[in-house]
Amino acid sequence: MADPAKAMTRARSRNNLTLMLLPPRSPELNPQENIWRSLRQRFLSNRIFDNYDAILEAFCDAWNRLIDDPQRITSIGSGQWILTGQT
């Protein structure tokens, strides 16, 4: 098993990569957190579920509705800070 930090250092040096580290405690900068927030706001908020199966069914329905709309995913996951330097 390789040390992940050393493996990343080697990969960065071989591929001329620059890491953009996120500041701690900043979920608004993490695209996956924004996706989760959107799911909660659009499909899962203000509901009472009868049981665990109802929660799973609602989440699966919300997830399927989200992945049927790739433009929404791109919009949610693309903050201005991500697009900086993109052409």
N, C-alpha and C positions, 0 to 999 in steps of 0.2 A: 504494500500500500504506500502510495507516494504522499509526501507532505503537500497539501493543496496550495499553501502559500508559495512554496518553492516552485511548484508546477506552474502557478500563475506568473511568477517572476520570469521563468524561462519562456513561457508563451508570449508574454509582453515583449521581451527583448527580441525574440525571433520575428515577431509580426509587427513590431513598431506600434504597439497598442498603448493607448493612454487610458487609465482607469479614471472614471469620474465617481468618486466616493460620495455617497449621500450622507448628509449630516445626520447625527443620531436623533431619534424621536421626530422624524419628519415624514410621516406616512403619506402626506399629500404629494410628495415627490416620487413615490413609488407607484408605477403604473398598475401593478396588480392590486394595490390597495384602492386605487380609484375604480377599478373594475368591480371589486367587492362592494364598495360604497354605492355604486350605481345599481347593482343587483338588489341591495337592501332597499334603496330608495324607491326604485321603480316597481319591484315585484314582491318584496317580502315584508315591507313595513306595515304597521297598523293591522296586524293579523294575529289571531289566536288559533293555534293549531291543536287539534284534538289529541294527537299522539305523535310519536316519532316518525311513523310512516307518512303522516300528513306533511311533516316538515321536509322529509326527503322528497316527496312528490312535488311540493311547491318549489323546492330548490332546483330539482331537475328540470321542471317546466321553465323556471326563470332562466336557468343556464342555457337551455335549448333555444329559448326565444332570443337570448343575447347573441349566441353564436350564429343565429340565422341573419344577423345584421352586422357584417364585418365592418361597415363604415362607422357604426357606433363604437365598436371596439377600438378602432383606430383613433376616433375622436376622443374617447375617454382616456386612452393611454398616451396621447400626444400632448404633453404640456409644452408650453413655450420654451422651457429650459431644455427639453429634449431636442427640440428642433433647431436650437442654436448651433450654427455651423453646418447645418445640412443644406445641400444644394438641390 
